[in-house]
Amino acid sequence: MKIIPVLDANTERLFLTMPLPLYRHDPNYIRPLDRDVLAVFNPDKNPRFQHGECARWLLMDPSGSPIGRIAAFHERKVEEDGELPVGGCGFFECIDDQEAANILFDTAKAWLAERGLTAMDGPINFGNRERWWGLLVDGFHPPCYCCNYNPPYYQRLFENYGFQVYFKQYTYRREIATKLSSRVGEKAMHTLQGAGYTFSHVDHRRLDKAAEDFRIVYNDAWAKYNWASPISPENARQLMRSLKAIIDPKIIWFAYHEGRPIGFWVSIPDVNQLIVKYVNGELTLAGKLRFLWNRWRKNCKTMFGIIFGVVPEHQRKGVESAMVMAAAKVLQDRSEVRYEDLQMNWIGDFNPKMMNVARYVGGTIYKTHHTYRYLFDRSRPFERHPIL
């Protein structure tokens, strides 16, 4: 077996197509859009390259066929006191062979160690956490848009190498038609009656306002964590514009206090249902027409919650429940929307508040992903992600 770097158009194409034979007989696999994967490794499209770098490799068998792939990356950030300098690996795919997996992991480890990193998280993304993050270990259902899906044996490959669970991330699911419990409703109504609180969904004619509201809440609620970076006004506008084609305004909700945004619940239609599963990685004209048809016919039955949050000073006041209640009144009106289920993505086991919110609104765990950490110094004590 031989490791080769991904350096040109030919090896990049092999990087995209290498996993396909692994999933040939898996009816739940949905091939990601090539352009979504390539964007991660394009310095012109991924702002992480401004303060980071990455590399990719393929593992070839003696006949010259690709049997594995991996990417490694890190960001040059000022680490907090006591923080390990941690890099990442991701986009791992491999045949069911521990030796092959070990070669891939060793390659990523060596590259990171040369750059001064002392640990490796994986499988993660060279980008935001809502995409390509974690190893699926339970709930092998069809993946939602830009979510990792993998064979069950990958868990064995990671753990036999020495990776340990740094945290678990859950996808909760609930049926839209199921009524909220009276307990949730009572708490929500109490908050709604509080002076100065309002709740509304996005106006598609005012996406720049929605972008700025999102930026304010995100920077207040999330940017304090070392894995997140503040969002600039321009980046927020670019994000909203990139979603414009798929946005359903009635499933993106904001909470306000005296006119200032203090919470959001952002969902999108599951793009995998609208288009990705029909196009085999390439967004052709026929695929775009299929997307327009499915969107017009409201053929997407799953709304995919990608982020939910309330700024710290307004937590524990029922704002979360009130926002969900306001949204439910619209979502459960079949003349307004036709979604059948909600999947609430990426709720870490280190965030018991959000786990409680998900259970509170009737969600149950539907999928479980593991984010692993591998310490290069094997004598160093392992610590899991701290509870928020």
N, C-alpha and C positions, 0 to 999 in steps of 0.2 A: 504494500500500500504506500502511496506517495501523496504528500501534501503539496499543492500548488496554490499560489496567490491568485486572487481575482484582480487582473490588471488591464484587461482589454475587453472588447465587445464579445468575443467568443466565450471567454471564461465567465463573463457576466451573464451571458445567456444560459450557460450551463448552471450557474448559481440559481437562476430562476426555475429551470426545468428539472433540476436534480431530484426534488422531492416527489415528482408526479408518479413514478412507478410504485412508491411506497403506499400510495393511497388509491391505487387503481381499483381495488375491490371494496373501498370504504364508501358507502352511500352517503355518509354524513359530511365527508370532506368537501369543502368549497375552495377552489383555487383562488387565492387573492389576485387582485388586479396587479399586473406587472408594474404599472406606473406607481402604485402605492408603495411597493417594496423598493423600487429604484429611487424614489424620492428620499428615502432614509439615507441613502449613500451619495446623494448629490449635493455638493457644497452650495450650489446656487438655490437649492430648495429647502435645505435643512439648516436652520440657524445654529444648531449645536456645533457646527464646524467652526464657528467664530471663536470658540474657546475649547475645542476638543478635536479628536481625530479618531479614525476607525480603520480597520483592515478586514479583509474577507479572504477565506480560503476554501478550496475544494479538496476532498479526499478522493483519490482515484484508486481503483483496483488494478491488478497487474495487466488487465486487458486495456486499460485506459478509460474505463467507464467511471463516471462519478458515483460514489456510494455514500458521500457525506458532505456537509458544508457547515460553516460556522462564521460568525463575525465577532470581532472584539472592538471595544471602544472605551473611551474615557473622556472626561471633561476636566480641564484645568481650572478648578475652582479653589478658592481659599477654604481649607477645611477648618471646621470648628475644633476647638481644643478637645483632644482625646478622640477625635474622629479618625477612623481608618481611611487611608486613601484607597478608595474602592473603584475598580473598573467594572466593566460588564461584558458579558457575551450573550449573543442572541442569534436568531435566525438559524438555530441548530436543527439540522435534519440528518438522519443517519439510519443505515440498515441496522438490524438487530444483532449487533456484534460489539461486545464490550471493548475489544482491542481497538476497533475503528473509532468508537466514541472517545476512548482515552487519548488517541492521537489528536483528535480535534480539540479536546479540552486542553491537552498539554500545549498545543500550538497557541491557543488564545492566552493561556496562562503565561507562557514565555514572553509573548509580545507585550503583555501588560506589565510583567515584572521588569522588563527592560526599561520601562517608562516610570518606574518608581512606585507602581501600585502594589499593594500588599494583600488584596483580596479581590475576588471576582464574583459578582452577582449574575444570576442567569436563570432561565433565559429572559432577558430584558431587551428594551428598545434603546436605540440611540436617538431618543426623543421623549415625548410625553408618555406618561404611564397608561393612558387610556388605550394605547395601541401596542400590539405585539408584546405583551408583558405577561410573564408567568407560564408555567408548564401545566397543562390540563391533566389533572389526576383523577377527577370524578365528574360525572355528568357529560358523557361523550355525545352531546347533542350537536346538531349543526352549528357552526360558529356564527356569531354576529360579525358585523363589519370590522375588519382590521383587528380581530381577536385571534389569539393563538389557538390552534387545534393541532393535536399530535396523537400518535399511537400510544396506547397504554404502556408499552415497554420502555418509553423514554424515561419514565420515573426510575426504573431500575438502572438505566445507564447513568443517570445523574447521581443517584445515591450510592451506587457502587464505586463511582469515581471518588466520592468523598464530599460531595455537596450536602449541605444541611439546610433544613427549612428555615429561612430567615423570617418569612411571614407567609400566611395564606391569604388569598384574595377570593372573595365569593361573588358570584353572580346570583342575585335573588330574582325570583320570578313570581308574578301574581297575575291572575286573570282580571282584565279590565272590568268585566261585568260584576265581579264580586263587590258587594257594598262594603264600605268602610265600617268598622265597628262603631257603636255609639260612643265608646270611650274616646276614640280618635276624634270623632265629630264634636264631642263636647269640648275637648281641649282646643280644637281648631276654632270653634265658634267663639270661645272665650278670648282667644288671641285676636280674632277678627274684630271683636268689639273694642279691643284696646285702641286708645287714641293714637292716630297717626300711622297705623299699619294698613297697607293696601297690597293687593296681589293681582298680577295681570300677566297675560301671555304676550309674546312678541307681536308687534305690528310689522308685517312684511314690508311695509312702505318706509319703515324707520330702522333699517338694519344697522346703520351707523350708531344710533342711540343704543340699540341692543348690545352692540360690540363694546361701547364705552361702559354700559352698566355691568356687563360681564367682567370687564377689566377691573373695575373698582372692587367688585365682590371677590374676584379671584386673588387680587393682590392683598386684600385685607384678610382673607381667610386661609390662603394656601401658601403665599410666597414666603412666609416666615420659615417654612421647612427647607432643610438643606437640599432636598431633591427637587425643589421647585424654584423657578426664577420669576421675578416680576414680569408682567406682560406690558409692553409699551402700547400706546394708543394705536400706532400703525400696525403692529402685529395683531392686535385684537380685531382691527378692521379687516385685515387680510384673512384671519381665521373665519370671520363671519361670512365674508364674500366667498371663501372656498366652499362653504356649506350651503350657499344660496340655492343651488340647484335642487338640494334634497330637503331643505328646511320645511318643516310643517310648523307654522307659527303657533298653533294651538297646543304644541307639546313642549314649548320652551317657556318656562315660567320664571318670573322674578317677584321677589318680595321687597317692599319698600317701607321705610320708616320716615315719615315726614318728607317724602319725595326722594330720599337717598336710597339707592339700591343696597340691600343688606343680605340678600340671599338669592340663590338661583337653583333651578332644577332643569337641566338641559337634557333633552332627549331628541333623538332623530329617528326617522323610519329606518328599519334595518335594511341598509343598502344591499346586503347580500341577497335578500329576498326580492328587491326591486330589479337588480341587474346582475350582480357579480356572479351568481351561480349559473347564469345562462351564457357567459361570454368566454370562459376558459382563459381568463387572464388578460385578454385583449379587448379594449373598449373600442369596438368598431362602430360604424354607422348603424349597422343592424342592431347592435347592442344598445346604442343610444335611443333608437326608436322603440326598442323593447322597454327601456326605462320609462320613456314618456308615456307609453301605453299603460304600463303597470301603475305609474303614479296617477294617471287620469282615472283609471278604474279602481284606484285605492286597493290594489291587490296585496299590499304589504300589511300583514296582520300583526307584526311585532314592532312595538316602539322600544327603542334601545336607549336606556338612560346612561349617559356617558359621564355626567358629573352632577353632584348635588352638594350644596354647602350653604352655611349661614355664618356670617362674620361672628367672631367670638362674643362680642358684647350683646348680641341678640340671641344667643343660644340659651336653652333651658327656659324659654318663654313660650314655647308652643308654636314658634314661627314655622318650623319644619312641617308640623301637622296641619297648620292652617294653609300653607302653600299647597300641600297635597290635597286637602279638602277642596280648595278653590279649583284646582286642576281637575279633580274627579268629577265635579259638577259638569264640566265641559266634556271630558273624555267618555263619560257614561251616557252622554246624549248621542244616540246612534245617528241622529240626523246631522251631527257635527263631525264626528270621526268614526272610523270603523276598525280600530285596532282591537285585537282580541286578547293580547297579552303584553305585559311590560317586563322587560328584563333589565334589572338594575345592576349595571356592570361595576366591577372594581370596587368592592368594599373590603378593605383590609381587616384582618383579625386583630390588628393593632388599634383599630378605631371602633371601640365598643359603642360609642354614641351613634355612629351611622348604622351599625348592625342592629341596634335597638330601633332606629327609625325604620329600617327595612322590615323588621318583624312587626313593628307597630302598625304599618300600613298593609299588613297581610302577606308580605313576601316570605317565601321559603327558599332555602338554598337549592339552586338548580345546577350550578357548576362550581367546581373548586379548582383553582390554580395555585401552584406553589411558586414562590420566588425563592430561589436557593442562594446561599452564599458559600463560597469556598475560600478558606483562609490559607494563604500560601505558607505561613508558619504553622505547621500542623500541631505544634505544642501550645499554641495560643488558645486560651479559653474562648469558646464560641458563645456569643450572646445573640438572642433574637432581637428583632426590631422592638424598640421600646413602645409601651402603650401610650397613646396620645391622651 
